Amino acid sequence: GNSVTQMEGPVTLSEEAFLTINCTYTATGYPSLFWYVQYPGEGLQLLLKATKADDKGSNKGFEATYRKETTSFHLEKGSVQVSDSAVYFCALSSLSGTYKYIFGTGTRLKVLA
Amino acid sequence: EPEVTQTPSHQVTQMGQEVILRCVPISNHLYFYWYRQILGQKVEFLVSFYNNEISEKSEIFDDQFSVERPDGSNFTLKIRSTKLEDSAMYFCASSAEGGNSYNEQFFGPGTRLTVL
């Protein structure tokens, strides 16, 4: 069945450091891929998405590229800020039924000033 | 900006009691979902709802669970007789269209359920 694997957290970085959060998936076909972010006390917010192979999603300085050959969708940001501290979830949308999401476990990012 | 809201933010209940978790989806959305996240584990799909009926449910969603859209705005998740293992964060989500995998789901802030 479909699944998403995310790197374990927490990840602690200094401000302006480079961020990578790894995400790989297992799916039949080519699902859409998403990164959601959850700030403390808030809901899950869509950060970026990609709907087909080689698509690059980007938002707020974050990027992720849909890599079919490695079944990956790694999240990157060149220079993190304290305000990026949150939990990041990788997810895929299943290709049948009601297109429910399948999530990874989430990765907590803490950025220190 | 429209948002999905959930109440209460935190619910504490005794094992065996019934709980109802409430959600108000975005007003023009047609597809509704419940997910849950047990502490430290993955966010898991529970159920999807469209046109006033369940369209898909997971193995977790057994006879103890039910969903309802009682008044055209609220979307509720009821657990008839809670168990300790039901303790989790429950997320409600809605989307404008569910007919393709591109569609974005909008999530609420979650209700933390603690079963004692």
Interface residues (C-beta under 8 A of the other chain):
Chain A: V4 P31 S32 F34 Y36 G41 E42 G43 L44 Q45 L46 K49 T51 F89 A91 S93 S94 L95 G97 T98 Y99 K100 Y101 I102 F103 G104 T105 G106
Chain B: E3 V4 Q6 Y31 Y33 Y35 Q37 G40 Q41 K42 V43 E44 F45 S48 Y50 S55 E56 F91 A93 G98 G99 N100 S101 Y102 N103 E104 Q105 F106 F107 G108 P109 G110
